[in-house]
């Protein structure tokens, strides 16, 4: 099958060897990769364990935390509502969430949270592109430190989404909207916009309007009892908080930080459109295939091809690096633009990883990742469960392996 889809089978086999080195070195507990080209499955492999304590294998039906790979799903939901004429992307978010009506931003060089000046309210487009002035607690800066101190992180065990968004709106922005790029909780805010505009809770909207049409029956904000025996444990090489990216390493590179039977994802109190979904690799490939096919899969159309094309264009003035980014990101910053819901390759040479112009991609904090290559008609999804995703350069290595196996 591989040869007929323009892949060299022997070179594809290198992927399994590479995956095994990560497991043997105790970098990842287990992992899986799925590749489709032209809609046909070209390669699948899994290895290692989803739970080191029980010895359960990392299999194709393993349920994993996809964290920020939730963001493209929320972005698709926003664009589905935009296609219905319910808003335009340059509308201020205060049109839907009044607590954002009177915004302030930290003055340049601020050293405390009270050093502010009035500013415009972020637009939906700025939220979609992480140029809104919002942040994440693991980023550097005054706002990030204050969010961490106030525990405004949008974890699934925090107060409900509507309340958490209002708590966030009471804080100043890290900078005036549009001035910079900073990875942020902005997509969580957009999740609340989906609720307000649609009249449905975020889980209802996702299930009824995205997951059901795409046959993504094992993806949700919670992990029900019926799937818990396939739910993976989460690991970290860090000694402290697994979300603090600069913490020192632990003695054990695979320290468990979320047991499947005790996980917060069993009954989440907050529906995080920025990082709350759990699901299987085949489910997420369905989502990727919908994007590759221009918004349709299995006769069900979520978006127009023109809207998908619009989403995967670079919506920044240049690459992410040119926007003064100092924050963490799930993808490289040089040569990488940002569309609506994911990164976009605008210069493969500057990215430093083999790829095609226009590759649309993103990843999650537990080291999962995907990309859709419209030039090569290719979708790739990688699953594992190790946080933070900055621990190892696995995404760049996998992309090099896949491109190294393509011969036509």
C-alpha positions in Angstrom: 0.0 0.0 0.0 2.8 2.4 1.0 4.5 2.3 -2.4 1.3 3.1 -4.3 0.8 6.3 -2.2 4.2 7.7 -2.9 5.9 6.3 0.2 9.0 4.1 0.5 8.0 1.3 2.9 11.5 0.8 4.2 11.8 4.4 5.1 8.4 4.5 6.7 9.6 1.7 9.0 12.1 4.1 10.4 9.2 5.7 12.2 8.6 2.6 14.3 12.3 2.4 15.2 12.3 6.1 16.2 9.2 5.7 18.4 10.8 2.7 20.1 13.9 4.7 21.0 11.7 7.2 22.9 10.0 4.4 24.8 13.2 2.5 25.5 14.9 5.7 26.8 11.8 6.3 29.1 11.1 9.6 27.4 7.6 8.6 26.5 5.6 5.9 28.2 4.0 4.9 24.9 3.0 6.6 21.6 1.1 6.1 18.3 1.2 7.7 14.9 -1.3 7.6 12.1 -0.7 8.8 8.5 -3.2 9.2 5.7 -2.6 10.4 2.2 -5.4 11.3 -0.2 -7.8 10.0 2.5 -6.2 6.5 2.5 -4.4 5.1 5.5 -0.7 4.8 4.7 0.8 4.0 8.1 -0.1 3.3 11.7 2.1 2.2 14.5 2.0 2.1 18.3 4.4 1.1 21.0 4.9 1.2 24.7 2.4 1.6 27.5 -0.5 3.9 28.3 -0.1 3.1 32.0 3.2 2.0 33.5 1.6 1.0 36.7 -0.9 -1.5 35.2 1.2 -2.5 32.1 -1.7 -1.6 29.8 -0.4 -1.1 26.2 -0.6 2.1 24.2 -3.1 1.0 21.6 -5.0 2.5 18.7 -8.1 2.9 20.9 -6.2 4.6 23.8 -8.0 7.7 25.0 -5.6 10.6 25.5 -5.7 14.2 26.7 -5.3 16.3 23.6 -5.0 19.6 25.5 -4.4 22.5 23.0 -5.4 20.3 20.0 -8.8 21.4 21.3 -8.1 24.9 20.0 -8.6 24.1 16.3 -12.0 22.4 17.2 -13.1 25.6 19.0 -11.9 27.7 16.1 -13.9 25.6 13.6 -17.0 26.1 15.8 -16.5 29.9 15.7 -16.2 29.8 11.9 -19.3 27.6 11.6 -21.2 30.4 13.5 -19.6 33.1 11.4 -20.7 31.3 8.2 -24.3 31.6 9.5 -24.0 35.4 9.6 -24.2 35.6 13.4 -21.2 37.9 13.8 -18.1 39.1 11.9 -14.6 38.4 13.1 -13.7 42.0 13.8 -16.5 42.3 16.3 -15.2 43.1 19.8 -15.6 40.2 22.2 -17.6 42.6 24.5 -20.5 42.2 22.0 -21.0 38.7 23.5 -19.3 38.9 26.9 -20.1 42.3 28.5 -17.4 42.0 31.2 -14.8 42.8 28.4 -16.4 46.2 27.7 -13.8 48.5 29.4 -10.4 47.1 29.0 -7.0 48.2 30.2 -3.5 47.0 29.2 -0.3 47.0 31.1 2.0 49.9 30.1 5.2 48.9 28.3 7.8 47.8 30.9 5.2 47.4 33.7 6.5 45.7 36.8 3.1 45.4 38.6 -0.4 44.6 37.7 -1.7 48.1 38.5 0.5 49.9 35.9 -2.1 50.2 33.2 -3.6 52.3 30.5 -7.0 52.2 28.6 -7.1 50.1 25.5 -9.5 48.7 22.9 -11.4 45.5 23.5 -9.9 42.5 21.7 -11.8 41.3 18.6 -12.7 37.8 17.7 -10.0 37.7 15.1 -7.4 38.8 17.6 -8.6 36.1 20.0 -8.3 33.5 17.2 -4.8 34.6 16.4 -3.4 35.0 19.9 -2.8 38.7 19.3 -5.5 39.8 21.9 -3.2 40.7 24.8 -4.3 37.7 26.9 -1.7 35.2 28.2 -1.1 31.9 30.0 0.2 31.5 33.5 3.3 29.6 32.2 4.4 32.5 30.0 6.8 35.2 31.3 5.5 38.6 32.4 3.4 40.4 34.9 0.0 39.2 33.7 1.1 35.6 33.5 2.4 35.7 37.1 -0.8 37.3 38.3 -2.9 34.7 36.6 -0.9 32.0 38.2 -1.3 33.6 41.7 -5.0 34.0 41.2 -5.3 30.4 39.7 -6.9 31.6 36.5 -5.6 28.8 34.4 -8.8 27.4 32.8 -8.0 23.9 34.2 -11.0 21.6 34.0 -11.5 21.6 37.8 -11.9 25.4 38.0 -15.2 27.4 38.3 -17.5 27.1 35.3 -16.5 28.7 32.0 -18.8 31.8 32.2 -17.5 32.7 35.7 -13.8 32.1 34.7 -14.1 34.2 31.6 -15.5 37.1 33.7 -12.6 36.6 36.2 -10.2 36.9 33.3 -11.9 40.1 32.0 -11.3 41.8 35.3 -7.5 41.7 34.7 -5.6 44.0 32.4 -4.2 42.7 29.1 -0.5 42.1 28.7 -0.3 44.5 25.8 -2.7 46.4 23.6 -4.6 44.1 21.2 -2.8 43.6 17.9 0.6 44.8 19.2 2.2 41.4 19.7 1.6 37.6 19.5 1.4 35.7 22.8 0.0 32.2 23.3 -3.0 32.5 25.5 -6.3 31.5 27.0 -8.1 33.4 24.2 -9.6 30.3 22.7 -11.2 29.5 26.0 -12.9 32.9 25.8 -14.0 32.0 22.3 -15.5 28.8 23.7 -17.7 31.0 25.8 -18.6 33.0 22.7 -19.8 29.8 21.1 -22.0 29.2 24.0 -23.5 32.7 24.1 -24.2 32.8 20.3 -25.4 29.2 19.8 -27.4 29.0 23.0 -25.8 25.6 23.7 -23.2 24.6 26.2 -19.8 24.0 24.6 -20.0 20.3 25.0 -23.4 20.2 23.4 -22.3 22.3 20.4 -19.2 20.1 19.8 -21.1 16.8 20.2 -24.1 17.8 18.0 -22.5 19.9 15.3 -18.9 18.6 15.0 -18.3 15.2 16.6 -21.5 13.5 15.5 -21.2 14.6 11.8 -17.5 13.5 11.8 -18.2 10.2 13.6 -15.8 11.3 16.4 -17.8 9.3 19.0 -14.9 8.9 21.5 -14.0 12.6 21.9 -15.4 14.7 24.7 -14.6 16.9 27.6 -15.1 14.1 30.0 -14.0 10.4 30.0 -17.1 8.4 30.9 -17.0 5.0 32.7 -17.2 3.2 29.4 -13.9 4.5 28.2 -11.9 4.7 31.4 -10.3 1.3 31.0 -8.6 2.8 27.8 -7.7 6.2 29.3 -4.0 6.8 29.5 -2.0 8.0 32.5 -0.2 11.3 32.2 3.5 11.7 32.9 6.1 14.4 33.2 9.9 14.6 33.5 9.6 17.6 35.8 10.0 17.5 39.6 7.3 20.1 40.3 4.2 21.4 38.5 4.1 19.7 35.1 2.8 22.9 33.5 5.7 25.0 34.7 7.9 24.8 31.7 11.1 25.9 33.4 11.0 23.6 36.4 13.9 21.3 37.0 13.8 17.7 35.9 12.8 14.9 38.3 14.9 11.8 39.0 12.3 9.8 37.1 11.6 11.0 33.6 8.2 9.4 33.7 6.6 10.6 36.9 2.8 10.1 36.8 0.8 13.3 37.4 -2.7 12.2 36.5 -3.9 8.6 37.1 -6.7 7.4 34.8 -9.0 6.3 37.7 -8.6 9.6 39.6 -8.4 12.1 36.7 -10.0 15.5 36.7 -11.3 14.7 33.3 -13.9 12.3 34.7 -16.3 15.2 35.6 -14.9 18.5 34.5 -16.4 21.6 36.0 -15.0 23.9 33.3 -15.4 23.2 29.6 -12.1 24.4 28.2 -12.2 25.2 24.5 -8.5 25.8 24.8 -7.4 22.5 26.2 -10.2 20.3 27.6 -10.8 17.5 25.2 -9.9 13.8 25.4 -10.2 11.4 22.6 -8.6 8.7 20.3 -6.1 9.1 17.4 -8.7 7.9 14.9 -11.2 10.5 16.1 -8.7 13.3 15.6 -7.7 12.0 12.2 -11.4 12.5 11.2 -11.1 16.1 12.2 -7.9 16.5 10.2 -9.5 14.8 7.2 -12.4 17.2 7.3 -9.9 20.1 7.1 -7.9 18.4 4.3 -11.1 17.9 2.3 -12.1 21.6 2.7 -14.7 21.3 5.5 -16.6 18.1 4.5 -16.3 14.4 5.5 -18.6 11.5 4.9 -21.2 13.7 3.1 -21.4 16.0 6.1 -20.2 19.6 5.5 -19.1 21.7 8.5 -17.5 24.5 6.6 -17.2 25.9 3.1 -13.9 25.2 1.3 -13.4 28.9 1.0 -13.7 29.3 4.8 -11.2 26.5 5.4 -8.8 28.2 2.9 -9.3 31.4 4.8 -8.5 29.7 8.1 -5.3 28.3 6.9 -3.9 31.5 5.6 -1.4 33.6 7.7 -3.4 36.2 9.6 -0.3 37.9 11.1 1.7 40.7 9.4 4.7 38.4 9.2 5.9 35.3 11.1 5.2 34.7 14.8 8.8 35.7 15.7 8.3 39.1 14.1 5.5 39.8 16.5 7.9 40.0 19.4 6.9 36.7 20.8 8.5 35.7 24.1 5.8 33.2 25.1 5.7 29.4 24.9 4.2 28.0 21.6 3.3 24.6 20.4 5.2 25.1 17.1 8.3 27.0 15.9 8.1 30.7 15.6 10.5 31.6 12.8 9.0 31.1 9.3 5.7 30.2 11.0 2.6 32.3 10.6 -0.7 31.8 12.4 -4.1 31.2 10.9 -7.4 30.7 12.6 -6.9 27.8 15.0 -3.4 26.7 14.0 0.1 27.5 12.8 0.8 28.0 9.1 4.2 27.4 7.4 5.1 30.5 5.4 8.9 29.7 5.0 10.0 26.1 5.5 13.6 27.1 5.4 13.2 29.5 8.3 11.1 26.9 10.3 14.1 24.6 10.0 11.9 21.5 9.6 11.0 19.9 6.2 7.5 20.8 5.2 5.3 22.4 2.6 4.2 26.0 2.2 0.8 26.3 4.0 1.1 23.3 6.3 -1.6 23.7 9.0 -0.7 22.4 12.4 -0.9 22.5 16.2 -0.1 20.4 19.2 -1.0 19.8 22.8 0.8 20.1 26.1 0.9 16.3 26.5 3.2 16.2 23.4 0.5 15.3 20.9 0.5 16.9 17.5 -0.9 17.0 14.0 -0.4 18.6 10.7 -2.3 18.8 7.4 -0.2 19.2 4.3 -2.4 20.5 1.4 0.5 20.3 -1.1 1.1 16.6 -0.4 -2.5 15.8 0.4 -1.3 14.4 3.7 -2.6 14.2 7.3 -0.4 13.1 10.3 -1.5 12.7 13.9 0.9 11.8 16.8 -0.3 10.7 20.3 1.6 10.3 23.5 1.0 11.5 27.1 4.0 13.5 28.4 3.9 17.1 29.6 5.3 19.6 28.8 5.5 19.3 25.1 8.7 21.2 25.0 10.5 18.3 26.7 11.7 16.7 23.5 11.9 17.7 19.8 9.7 14.8 18.7 7.4 16.8 16.4 10.3 18.1 14.3 11.8 14.6 14.2 8.6 13.0 13.1 8.0 15.5 10.3 11.5 14.8 9.0 10.9 11.1 9.1 7.6 11.4 7.2 9.1 13.7 4.6 12.1 11.4 4.3 9.8 8.5 3.4 7.9 10.3 0.6 9.4 9.6 -2.8 6.7 11.0 -5.1 
